[in-house]
Amino acid sequence: MKRTLIKNARIVNEGTIMEGDLLIEDAFILEIGRDISVKKPNTQVIDAQGKYLIPGAIDDQVHFREPGLTHKATIESESRAAIAGGITSFIEMPNTIPQTTTLKHLDEKFEIAAKSSYANYSFMFGGTNENLEAIKNLKPNQAAAIKLFLGSSTGNMLVDNPNILEQIFSNAKLLIAVHCEDEATIRKNTEKYVHQYGEDIPIECHPLIRSEEACFLSTSMAIELAKKTDARLHVFHLSTAKEAKLFSNKIPLEKKKITAEACIHHLWFSDEDYAEKGSLIKWNPAVKKPTDREGLWEALLDNRIDVIATDHAPHTRDEKKQKYLKCPSGGPLVQHALPAMFEMQLRGKLTVEKLVEKMCHNPAKLFQIEKRGFLKPGYYADLVLVDTTSPWTVNKDNILYQCGWSPFEGSNFKSRITHTFVNGKLIYKNFEFKEIKNAMPLSFNRI
């Protein structure tokens, strides 16, 4: 048995911070307490020196681009970046090539991850206008969830047949996660700006094309359909204050049938940043007004929004330099998500306890992930040490994404991830990796 004892940490779990120690045995947390002594030989001791010790973050929405788009990224490259960012588990989206819309292609992704991933992994099964029977036959533990694109995005997986959509909501045995933007509104707005600018649409028009109205109409429709069919619905990447008002904080997460998420970029950037960042912050849904950003923060803090995720979606620099209509939406975020949110914590936007709730506990609860997302004896030792007094600057030399860029390039963070453990093993320490791949597929507590 291999043991590691982490001493003198500020242990963050379930709304409390305790100064103490944590003992790892093999892949699991064995004990948490004060003044745990080394009782057995060959126990590695790490003095945390007052750093925060948190559960590894669980990112419920990433695009790691494999298979089929590996010129942008791979499961290996992006999971490695995630580990450097304190994300120890991820759920990957189905808009790859081929799309993850059959059991065969789902199994192929698991096979790739088993060989190459640094972080624990699962995948969503994509819904289309044509694969209703496959969705009906999907067993509760075969995938993390069903993913539906209700607005067009990278991968051309738009589900726009109302009859099929209602049947998916009525028959899915898994949680349904949705990208909500109204396609008719987007097309109308696009035509308007093409008529005005031709091919030279300014990036500042992106939130006017992928507008508040487009988001609100689609999110409202999805919520009403979920209520009608009693489906379990999770709405990805809210981008407007108006949408946030559609969600409830009246019941605990475990009893919610309809949940929501905010992403790092919508909590950090606003349309005022397009002038500097340009297409590097072109996402779908679009980054919108500062008032929308503040509305999302309010909803996050009062628990109408349940999860913080990344929607990590890398593209090459050359792809992002194209004119508006050809420039793909999305950007890489997994390496910098936790440091960015700890920066917000230091600015007083949220507490460490709330950060851990939204990035660690709640994804585990929402997807019913087994033995992860918390610091408890018997749980997998997916752990992160964070030093909030160790400034660093994001630059091209320390960016680990295969695409080689970050929307945070040039940003100064006061906090850094110093140690990341995956299933009990120290994989990452202070910008250096141990080339160990002991990741596991996520398992779920589902009937």
N, C-alpha and C positions, 0 to 999 in steps of 0.2 A: 504494500500500500504506500502511495506517495502522498505526503502531507505538506501543506503550505500554511503557515500561520501569518496572518496580516495583523500587525499590532498598531495600536494608537491611531485608529481611524475614526473619522466622523461618519458613522454608519447611518445611511438614509434609507428608511423603509416604512411604508404605510403611514406617512404623515408625521414621523418622529425622526429625530437625529440623536443618536446615542454615541458617546465616545467610548470606544471599546475595541475588541478584537474579533476576528473571524477566522475559523479553522477550516481548511479544505482537506478532504480526504478523497483521493482519486478524482472523480468527476463531480463530486457533490460537496455542498456545504455541510459540515459535520456539527459545528458548534458556533454560536455567537454569544459573546459575553464580555465581561470585564476581567482583565488580568488572567487570560487563558495562558497556562504555562505549557512549555514544551515537554511533553511526557514521553515521547518516543524519539529515538535517534533518527537521523536523516530527515528531520523536518526543516524545510526551508523557512526562514523567518524574514519577513519584509516589514520594515518599520515605515508605516504610512506617514508619520510625522504630521498628523493632523489633517491630512488630505481627506476629501470626501470619498467614501466608498459607496458606490451605488450599483444596482443591478445593471447588467448590460442592457442597453437600449434595444427595443424591438421596433424595427421600421416596417410598417405594414404596407408600404407602397414604394417599390423601386422598379426601375427598368434597367436591367444589367445587360440587355441587348444580345444575349446568346440563347439560341443559335440564330445565325443568319445576318446579324448586324455587328459582327465582331471587329469591324474596322473602327467602331465607336467605343466598344467596351466588351469585357467578358465577365463571366461570373467570378473567375479568379481575380482579375484586376480590381473589380469594384468591391468585392467582398474584402479584399485586403485593405482598400481605402476605408471601408466601413469599420474594420477592426481598429484602425488608427484613430477613428472618430468615436470609438466607444460603442458602436452598434455591433452587437454580437449575434443578432438574429434578424433575418429579413424575409419578407414575402414579396415575390417578384411577379410582375405583370405579364399578361399573355400576348401582348402585341409584338412578338418576335417573328422570325421567318424560319420555319412555318409557325403560324399562330398556334397557341396552346388551346385548341378547341376540340381536340380528340384525346382519348386516354393514351393513345400511342405517343403523341407528342408531349403530353404531360409526363409520362414515364421517362421519356428521353431527357427531359430537363432534370429530373431527379438524378438520373445517371450521370449527367455532366457535373452537377453540383457535388455528388458523392466523391468524385475524383478531384475536383479543383477548388471547392469553396473553403475559405478560411472561417466563415461565419455560418452559424446554423441557418437552415433554409427551409422554405416551403414556397409553393407556387399557387397562383390563382388560375382557375379554369375559365377561359373566355367564352362569353355568350355571344351568339350571332343570330342573324335572322334565319339561319338554316340548321342549327344544331340542338334544337329543343330536346330531341330524344336522348342525346348524349348527356344533357344536363339532368334529365329525369333519372337516368341510370347511374349518375355519379353518387358514390357512397359518401357519408358524412366525413370520413377521415381520409379521403383520397386527395383532397385539395384544401387549401386554407379558406377559400371562398369562391364564389362566382363573381367575375368582373364583367360589368357591362359599360360600354361607352355609349352614352346617350347624346353625345356631341362628337363630331369627327375629331380625331386626333391622330398621332403617329401610328400607322399600322392599318388604317382603313377597316376598323371593326365596329362601325356605327350600327347600332340596333335601332332601326327607325320604323319597324312594323308594329303598330300598336297592339294588334292581336297576339303576335308572338311575344311581345314584351309582357303582356298580362299573363300569358301562359307560363313564361319563365318565372315571374313573381309568384304564381300560384303553385308551381310544381317543384321549385328548387328546395332541396333539403338543407342546403348550406346558406350561410349569410350571403347576401347579395351586396356587393360593393359597386358603387356607380360613379362615373364621371358625368356630371350634369351640366350641359350647356345646350340650349335649344338651337337645333340646326337651322331651322327656317329663319330665325332671327340673325344668326351669324351670316347666312348666305345673303340676306337682304342688306345687312350692313357692309359686307364685303363689296357687293355690287356698287353701293353708294361711293365707297372710297376708291374703288377702281375707276369709276367714272370721273372722280375728281382728280386723282393723281396718276392714273395709269399703273405702270409697274413700280413707280417710285413712292409707294405709300410710306409715310414716316412711321417709325416704330411707335411713336407716341399715340398713333391711332389704334394700336392693338387693343387697349381696354375699351375703346369705343366700338370696335368691331365685335370682340368677344365681351359683350357689354354686361352691365348689371342685369338688364332685362333678360338677356339670354340665360344667365345663370339662375335667376329667380324663377323664371317660367319652368325650366327643366327640373330644378330641385323641388319646386312645389308639386309638379306632376308626379315625381318619383315618390314623394312622401304620401300623397293621396293614394297612389297605387299600392304602396306598402300597407296602408291602413285598410284598403279595400280587400286585399288578399291575405292579410295577416302575415306578410313576409317579414323576415329579419333584414333590415336595410341599414347600410352604412354609407354615408355620403362622403366621398373623398373631397379633399382640397377646396373647402369653402373659400370664396374670395371676396365676398361682399357682406357688409353689415346687415343688409336687408335679408339675405338668406339666413344669417345666424339667428334672426328672430323667429324662424320657423321651428326651432328645436327647443326641447324642454329640459329643464333642470329640476323637475319636481320629483323624480324618482331616481334611485341609485342605478348606476351603470348596469349592474347585473340583471336588472329588471327592465331595462330599456329595450324596445323593439326597433327603435329608430335612433341612430347615432350619427355623429359627425366628426370630421377631422379638419384641422388646419395644418398648412405646410409652412416650413421654415421661411420660404421666400415671401409668402403673403404676410407673415408676421414681421418681416425685416424690411422689405422694400416697399416703395409706393410708386405711383406714376411720376413722381418728381425725380426718380432715379433713372428714368429712360435717357435723359440728356447725357448722363455720364456713362451708363452701362450699355445703352443701346440694346441690340438683340441678344446680348448675353443674359438678359433677364426677361426674354420672351418665353413665357409659359402659357399653357392652356390649363385652366382658366388664367386670364391675364392678371398681372399685378395691377391693382386699381388705386383708388384715391387714399390719401392718408386717413380720411374718416372711415373708410372700409377697414383699413389696417387696425385702427383703434376699436372698431366694432368687433373685429375678430378677437382681439385681446380681451375685451369685456366678456365675450361669450366663452372664451377659454377659461377665464378666471371664475366665472359663475357656473361653469360645468354644463353649459349648453353644448359646447364643443368638448369632445371626450379625449381626443388623441392628437398629438403632434407627430407628423411624419415628414418625409422629404420629397416624395415624388422624384427621386433621383433619376435623371433622364439625360445622359450625356450625348452630345453630338460633337463632331470635330469642329475645330476653329473655322475651317474653310466652309463647312456647311452653315455655320452661324453667321458668316459674312455675306451670305447671299441676300438678294433683295427680299423685301417683306414676304411676298407670296410664296417664295421658295424656301425661305429660311425656316428650318424646323423649330418647333417649340420644345423647351425643356433645357435643363442644365444639371450639372453634377453637384451633389450636396452632402453625401453621406459622411465624408471626412470632416465636415465643418459644422454639422447640425448641432451636436452637443456643445462644442465651444461657443457657437453663436447664442444658444439658449442660456448658457452660463454667463455670457456677456450681458444678456438681458436680465439675468438674476442680479448681477452686480449693479445694474442700473436701477434696480428696484421694480422691474416689471412683473416678476413672479418670484416665488420662493423656491429653494432647492427641493423642498418636499413636493410642491406642485409640479415642478419640472419632472421629477421622477414618476409622479403619478401619471402624467400625460405621455411620457416617452417609454416607460418601462411597465408599470403596473397595468394601465388600462388596455394597451394592446394585448397583453396576455389574457386579461379578463374577456375582452371583446371577442377574440378569436378562440377562446377556451384552450389556450396553449398550456401544455402540461409541464409543471415544475420549472417555469422560467418567469422572469419579470419581477421577482421578489427576492429579498434576502431572508431565507428561512432554512433551517436545518432540513435536509432531505431534498432540497431543490438543487438543480444543476448550478455549479459554480461558474456562472457567467457574470463576471465582475469587472468594474471599472474604477480606477483611482483617478481623481481629478484634483489638480493643484490650481487653486484660484489666485495664486500669487506668482505665476510664472509666465510672464508675457511672451508672446511670439507674434510674428507677422507671416501671413499667408503669402507665399511667393512661389514662383515656378519651380524652385529647387525642392520644396517640400510638399508639392501637390502630387498625390498618388494616383489620381484618375488617369486612365489610359488616354483620355482626350487631352490631358495636359493643361487644362485651364480650370478656373473657378470664378464664379461671380463674386467671391469674397477676396480675390487676389488684391493684395495691398492693404487688406484689413488687419488691424491690430487687435488680437484677442488677449485678454488678461489671464484666461484659464487655458490649461492644456490637459489632454489625456496623457497620463504618465504610464499607466499600466492597463492592459486589457487581458482578462482571462477568458478562455472559452472552454467550457466543460472541464474546469479545474486546472487547465494548463496556461501558463503565462506565455502569450503569443506575441505581445507587443510591449515595448518599454522605451519611452522617450525617443520616438522616431526611428526605432530599430525593431526589426522583426526576427523572431525565431521561425524558421520555415517549417512550422508544424501545422498540419491540416487534420485536426481532430473534430471537425464540425459534424453535426448530426442533423438529420431531417427533423423538423418540428413535429411533435406528436400532440394530439388534441384530446381533451376530455369530452368526447361526444358519444352519444348513443348510436 
